[in-house]
Amino acid sequence: MSEQLNISKDFHKQLFWDVDLKDLDPDRSKRLIIERIFVLGTIKEIKIVMDYYGKDIVLDVLRSLNYIDPKTLNFLSVFFNVSLESFVCYRRKQLTRQHWNS
């Protein structure tokens, strides 16, 4: 991890509308921060997160998420050059039986 992460300065407040920014600790809340930035953030914010946590930690957190929307999931697969199957949310979706309407 590099320099200190200042959430209220580095990221848009709208990304964390449901939490008090003063109570958000970058180390204890890394899952929330990484998820919000990669789903809703800008490329600049993604770079800040990558510089702070490092590629391995970010990728581990993203792989363990239970849900990522399909567009973001495909972006992550290309961005990190990993297969879709390495994400828990992708494997869970494949295991879920689809209901067909006749």
C-alpha positions as CSV (number, residue, x, y, z in Angstrom):
1,M,0.0,0.0,0.0
2,S,1.3,3.4,-0.9
3,E,0.5,6.8,0.6
4,Q,-2.6,7.4,2.8
5,L,-5.9,7.3,1.0
6,N,-8.1,10.4,1.6
7,I,-11.6,9.3,0.6
8,S,-13.3,12.7,0.9
9,K,-10.6,14.3,-1.2
10,D,-9.8,11.5,-3.7
11,F,-13.3,10.4,-4.6
12,H,-16.7,11.9,-5.4
13,K,-19.0,12.1,-2.4
14,Q,-21.8,10.6,-4.4
15,L,-20.1,7.2,-4.6
16,F,-20.4,6.8,-0.8
17,W,-23.9,8.3,-0.3
18,D,-24.9,5.8,2.3
19,V,-22.0,6.0,4.7
20,D,-20.4,8.7,6.7
21,L,-17.1,9.5,5.1
22,K,-15.5,10.3,8.5
23,D,-16.2,6.7,9.6
24,L,-14.9,5.1,6.5
25,D,-11.5,3.5,7.1
26,P,-9.6,2.6,4.0
27,D,-8.2,-0.6,5.5
28,R,-11.3,-1.9,7.2
29,S,-13.6,-0.9,4.3
30,K,-11.5,-1.9,1.4
31,R,-14.2,-4.2,-0.1
32,L,-16.8,-1.4,-0.2
33,I,-14.3,1.1,-1.5
34,I,-12.9,-1.1,-4.3
35,E,-16.4,-2.3,-5.3
36,R,-17.8,1.2,-5.5
37,I,-14.9,2.7,-7.4
38,F,-14.8,-0.1,-10.0
39,V,-18.5,-0.1,-10.6
40,L,-19.3,3.6,-10.4
41,G,-16.0,5.5,-10.4
42,T,-13.8,7.1,-13.1
43,I,-10.5,5.8,-14.5
44,K,-8.7,8.4,-12.4
45,E,-10.4,7.0,-9.2
46,I,-9.6,3.4,-10.4
47,K,-5.9,4.4,-10.7
48,I,-5.9,5.9,-7.2
49,V,-7.4,2.6,-5.8
50,M,-4.9,0.5,-7.7
51,D,-2.0,2.6,-6.5
52,Y,-3.1,2.4,-2.9
53,Y,-4.1,-1.2,-2.5
54,G,-2.1,-2.9,-5.3
55,K,-3.2,-5.1,-8.1
56,D,-3.3,-8.4,-6.2
57,I,-5.5,-7.1,-3.3
58,V,-7.9,-5.3,-5.7
59,L,-8.2,-8.4,-7.9
60,D,-8.8,-10.7,-4.9
61,V,-11.5,-8.4,-3.6
62,L,-13.2,-8.1,-7.0
63,R,-13.0,-11.9,-7.6
64,S,-14.8,-12.6,-4.3
65,L,-17.8,-10.2,-4.9
66,N,-21.1,-12.0,-5.1
67,Y,-22.5,-9.6,-7.7
68,I,-21.0,-7.4,-10.4
69,D,-23.1,-6.2,-13.3
70,P,-22.2,-7.8,-16.7
71,K,-20.7,-4.7,-18.2
72,T,-18.3,-4.1,-15.3
73,L,-17.5,-7.8,-15.2
74,N,-16.4,-7.8,-18.8
75,F,-14.4,-4.7,-18.2
76,L,-12.6,-6.3,-15.2
77,S,-11.9,-9.4,-17.2
78,V,-10.2,-7.4,-20.0
79,F,-8.6,-4.8,-17.6
80,F,-6.9,-7.5,-15.4
81,N,-6.5,-10.0,-18.3
82,V,-8.2,-12.8,-16.4
83,S,-10.9,-15.2,-17.4
84,L,-14.6,-14.5,-16.4
85,E,-14.6,-17.9,-14.7
86,S,-12.2,-16.6,-12.0
87,F,-14.9,-14.3,-10.6
88,V,-17.3,-15.8,-8.0
89,C,-20.2,-13.8,-9.3
90,Y,-19.8,-15.3,-12.8
91,R,-19.6,-18.9,-11.6
92,R,-22.7,-18.4,-9.4
93,K,-24.6,-17.0,-12.3
94,Q,-23.7,-20.0,-14.4
95,L,-24.9,-22.3,-11.6
96,T,-28.3,-20.6,-11.3
97,R,-31.0,-22.3,-13.2
98,Q,-32.8,-20.0,-15.6
99,H,-36.6,-20.1,-15.9
100,W,-37.9,-20.3,-19.4
101,N,-41.2,-18.9,-20.5
102,S,-43.1,-20.9,-23.0
